[in-house]
Amino acid sequence: QVQLVESGGGLVQAGGSLRLSCTASGSIFSSNMGWYRQAPGKQRELVALITMLGGTNYADSVKGRYTISRDNAKNTVYLQMNSLNPEDTGVYSCKQETIHGVNAGRSFWGQGTQVTVSS
């Protein structure tokens, strides 16, 4: 069973930055990787995606402020978050969507890390 572990969340003032990390127990080489956010009282939403080929996609609310990247050698995906505002508050979770290999077609989730932005 693939396990994903997020880290890097915390409390930050508006205008500040955080860098989240998500490390998988297995290879992410053949996977699309995404960061999702669930704000209090809201549904979980995709904020950033990086494909296995390195293409990226962002939610409109975070474009120009967030950057997703991956290090396949470390089985890790990152989310650099700048110019944070209170609306960015939520639980950030990592999702692995396996495209090829023994787990092709399967998705795995991490437990999430809390990000709180104070005004």
ZIGI-V199143 format. One record per run of one state. SS is the DSSP state (hx for helix, st for strand, lp for the rest). FROM is the first residue (numbers start at 0). LEN is the number of residues. If there is no record, write none. Layout:
ss;from;len
SS;FROM;LEN
SS;FROM;LEN
//
This chain:
ss;from;len
lp;0;3
st;3;4
lp;7;2
st;9;4
lp;13;4
st;17;7
lp;24;6
st;30;8
lp;38;6
st;44;6
lp;50;5
st;55;3
lp;58;7
st;65;6
hx;71;3
lp;74;1
st;75;6
lp;81;4
hx;85;3
lp;88;1
st;89;9
lp;98;8
st;106;3
lp;109;3
st;112;6
lp;118;1
//
